[in-house]
Amino acid sequence: MLLALFANQGRILTRAQILAQIWDVDEDFVNDNTLTVYIKRLREKLEDDPQNPVLIKTVRGLGYKVGE
């Protein structure tokens, strides 16, 4: 997931795009909540303040973005 985000640095990736690149979205165990949990875990490892992320930003209603 981190590789997908950084490969698209500066661009917004929708949740569907990230799921499609990482997992086979037809599998039963993958849902929208899975992505939320993994983003949270990445932020906990990478961000100085995971509650106020600077690196992996949420673009409300669209998806996630790395960089400006």
Buried (B, 14 or more C-beta within 10 A) or exposed (E): BBEBBEEBEEEBBEBEBBBEBBBEEEEEEBEEEBBEEBBEEBBEEEBEEBEEBEBBBBEEEEBBBBEE
